[in-house]
Every structure is written in C-alpha cells, then in structure tokens.
Amino acid sequence: MGDSNVVFDRTIQLMQDRLNLTSVNQKVISGNLANLNTPGYAAKETSFEEVLRESLEQTRPRLTLSDPKHVDPGDARAAMGSIDLVETGPVDLDSEMMKLSRNSMEYQFIVTMLNKKFTMMKHAIGEGGL
C-alpha cells in the first residue's frame, strides 16, 4: 500500500473489503430471488464469510504457507478473490429476504462509518493545526 497508508489506515481498508463482500452477497441474493420459481435451481450463498468467521474464532496456531498459490488467512484481499459459492438447496423466499435485509443494513452501516471516518479526517486537516 505504500504512502497511502499514512492517510488511509487499516480501518478504511477493512471497510472497503467488507463493502466489496456485501456487493458480492447482493448479487448472489438477487440471483437467488430472480430464480425463485426456476425448477431445479438451488440457492447459492458465499462461503467466504463463514470461512473467515471460522478462521477468526480458531485458537489453533496459524498455518504455514508452503506454496505460492496458498491464500494467507490474514490477507482479506487475496481471500476475497477466491470467494466460492455453495448451493444450499431450494430457494426460500423468507430466508433470502432476510439475507437481503441484513446485507442492506450492513452496507448502510459501513457507509455511515466511512462517512464518519472521512468527516473526522476532514476536521483534523482543517482544524487540527490550530
């Protein structure tokens, strides 16, 4: 990341990654809803979120990367590139609408937090030296 680290800290990077994930989730949920009445269609969901949650909750030691193709569990950007979709069975309208609502609220929350972060930065730049 280089010089941009001075201005855009890890928090902003994590929020950006999370916004990217909510965008992927939005597309998957929309696809499920669009195929609600398609015979034989199996609902899909991203597996990245569950894998990330499990890796954060593990108390075991970190894995050793022995191959350049391995994804570092600490590197969210690399892991985002390898999001897998898993089939979960028939599309359930109520479940998909709940996922859509949760995803939308999460997106709005992150955008609000980003706005607050940028407002704080603007305030620090404008009045921080006084």
C-alpha positions as CSV (number, residue, x, y, z in Angstrom):
1,M,0.0,0.0,0.0
2,G,3.0,2.3,0.4
3,D,2.4,6.0,1.0
4,S,-1.4,5.8,1.1
5,N,-1.0,4.0,4.5
6,V,-0.4,7.4,6.0
7,V,-3.9,8.7,5.0
8,F,-5.9,5.6,4.6
9,D,-5.4,3.3,7.6
10,R,-6.3,-0.3,8.1
11,T,-9.8,0.6,9.2
12,I,-10.7,2.1,5.8
13,Q,-9.1,-0.9,4.0
14,L,-11.3,-3.3,6.1
15,M,-14.4,-1.3,5.4
16,Q,-13.7,-1.3,1.7
17,D,-13.2,-5.0,1.7
18,R,-16.4,-5.5,3.6
19,L,-18.3,-3.3,1.1
20,N,-16.9,-5.4,-1.7
21,L,-18.2,-8.5,0.1
22,T,-21.7,-7.0,0.6
23,S,-21.7,-6.2,-3.1
24,V,-21.0,-9.9,-4.0
25,N,-23.6,-11.0,-1.5
26,Q,-26.1,-8.6,-3.1
27,K,-25.5,-10.2,-6.5
28,V,-25.9,-13.7,-5.1
29,I,-29.1,-13.0,-3.2
30,S,-30.5,-11.2,-6.2
31,G,-29.8,-14.2,-8.4
32,N,-31.5,-16.5,-5.9
33,L,-34.6,-14.3,-5.8
34,A,-34.6,-14.0,-9.6
35,N,-34.6,-17.8,-9.8
36,L,-37.2,-18.3,-7.1
37,N,-39.6,-20.2,-9.5
38,T,-37.0,-21.8,-11.7
39,P,-37.4,-25.6,-11.5
40,G,-34.3,-27.4,-10.2
41,Y,-32.5,-24.2,-9.3
42,A,-30.5,-24.4,-6.0
43,A,-30.0,-21.3,-3.9
44,K,-26.4,-20.2,-3.6
45,E,-24.5,-18.2,-0.9
46,T,-21.0,-17.1,-0.4
47,S,-18.8,-19.3,1.6
48,F,-16.1,-16.7,2.2
49,E,-17.9,-15.1,5.2
50,E,-18.3,-18.4,7.0
51,V,-14.6,-19.4,6.4
52,L,-13.4,-16.0,7.6
53,R,-15.6,-16.3,10.7
54,E,-14.2,-19.8,11.5
55,S,-10.6,-18.7,11.0
56,L,-11.0,-15.7,13.3
57,E,-12.6,-17.9,16.0
58,Q,-9.8,-20.5,15.8
59,T,-7.4,-20.7,18.7
60,R,-5.0,-23.0,16.9
61,P,-1.7,-21.8,15.5
62,R,-1.6,-20.2,12.1
63,L,-1.0,-22.4,9.1
64,T,2.3,-22.3,7.2
65,L,2.2,-21.2,3.6
66,S,4.2,-23.8,1.8
67,D,3.1,-23.0,-1.8
68,P,2.8,-19.6,-3.5
69,K,-0.8,-20.5,-4.5
70,H,-1.9,-20.7,-0.9
71,V,-4.0,-17.9,0.4
72,D,-2.8,-16.2,3.6
73,P,-5.7,-16.3,6.1
74,G,-4.7,-12.8,7.2
75,D,-4.8,-11.4,3.7
76,A,-8.5,-10.5,3.2
77,R,-7.9,-9.1,-0.3
78,A,-6.5,-12.4,-1.6
79,A,-9.2,-14.4,0.1
80,M,-11.8,-12.1,-1.5
81,G,-10.5,-13.2,-4.9
82,S,-11.3,-16.8,-4.1
83,I,-14.9,-16.5,-2.9
84,D,-16.8,-19.7,-3.5
85,L,-20.5,-20.2,-3.9
86,V,-22.1,-23.1,-2.2
87,E,-25.5,-24.5,-3.0
88,T,-27.9,-24.6,-0.1
89,G,-31.0,-26.2,-1.6
90,P,-34.3,-24.8,-2.9
91,V,-34.7,-21.0,-2.7
92,D,-36.7,-20.0,0.4
93,L,-38.2,-16.5,-0.2
94,D,-38.3,-15.6,3.5
95,S,-34.7,-16.6,4.1
96,E,-33.5,-14.7,1.0
97,M,-35.4,-11.6,2.0
98,M,-33.9,-11.8,5.5
99,K,-30.4,-12.1,4.0
100,L,-31.2,-9.2,1.6
101,S,-32.3,-7.0,4.5
102,R,-29.3,-7.9,6.7
103,N,-26.9,-7.3,3.8
104,S,-28.5,-3.9,3.0
105,M,-28.3,-2.8,6.7
106,E,-24.7,-3.9,6.9
107,Y,-23.9,-1.9,3.7
108,Q,-25.6,1.2,5.1
109,F,-23.8,0.8,8.4
110,I,-20.4,0.6,6.8
111,V,-21.1,3.5,4.5
112,T,-22.1,5.6,7.6
113,M,-18.9,4.6,9.4
114,L,-16.8,5.5,6.4
115,N,-18.6,8.9,6.2
116,K,-17.8,9.5,9.9
117,K,-14.2,8.5,9.4
118,F,-13.8,10.9,6.4
119,T,-15.5,13.7,8.4
120,M,-13.1,13.2,11.3
121,M,-10.2,13.3,8.8
122,K,-11.5,16.5,7.2
123,H,-11.9,18.0,10.6
124,A,-8.3,17.0,11.6
125,I,-7.0,18.5,8.3
126,G,-9.0,21.7,8.6
127,E,-8.7,22.4,12.3
128,G,-6.0,20.0,13.5
129,G,-3.2,22.5,13.3
130,L,-5.0,25.3,15.1
